[in-house]
Amino acid sequence: MRDFLIAGNWKLNGSSAANEALIAGIVAGVPGGSGFSLLVCPPYPYVAAVAAQVAGSAVSVGAQNVSEHESGAYTGEVAASMLADIGCEYVIVGHSERRAIYGESSFQVAAKFQAAQAAGIVPILCVGETLEEREAGTTESVVDYQLGAVLDAAGIGAFARAVVAYEPVWAIGTGMTATPEQAQDVHKHIRAQLSAKDAGIAAGVQILYGGSMKGENAAGLLAMPDIDGGLIGGASLKAKDFLAIAEAAAQS
Ligand code: 13P
């Protein structure tokens, strides 16, 4: 069976002092038991310090973005090898905020996915539809396109070392969570798309749900057969809220 992964995407939030308190709270409250792991993704400048603080605990550290380039004249970019160098184990690629606000294409996302893997970092590939796309009935085709760009570039074999996150854009930061059934439908579809290429790999891929996930709705979502954890924004910024979701995973 797949373990749950409960991942916090801190987005553009934090400070040295606030992060230290947040991590101390999370590490002190990690639920007992097995079958789940915890991850936090702070902004770039804090990845190294958070990696040092979580060392030896049940919490891993990831980044929120990575360059598709290895090195060279790319002012302001951060290479996957640099992230690996400072103890980063995961990186989020293709978050809808980066696609929408920074114009990242699915091809660029695929290049970032491959750059991460080349450095030994596990990419968390985000896919998801907007409200307009859902209402137009194109959710599956949108997700297929976003997933397909990475499958075409990296191949199904790459998904043996990757995580997928289904994040409906309309549920992000809105308080409008997808129902467990709505989320499960899309998770099942994503797994079927992967399974059409390699059933064994598809069965092992963790597919996380993201979008207004919190302690109150986590158990219902995590009870679904194809939901293997969460990618959490707002509720990852307070130890108590994040741990409530971890607790739901520990008890699922
Ligand atoms: P919220 O949990 O704040 O809706 O954010 C979800 C998200 O975008 C995680 O990547």
Boltz pocket constraint, residues with backbone or C-beta under 6 A from the ligand:
constraints:
  - pocket:
      binder: B
      contacts: [[A, 9], [A, 95], [A, 167], [A, 171], [A, 172], [A, 173], [A, 174], [A, 175], [A, 210], [A, 211], [A, 212], [A, 213], [A, 231], [A, 232], [A, 233], [A, 234], [A, 235]]
      max_distance: 6.0
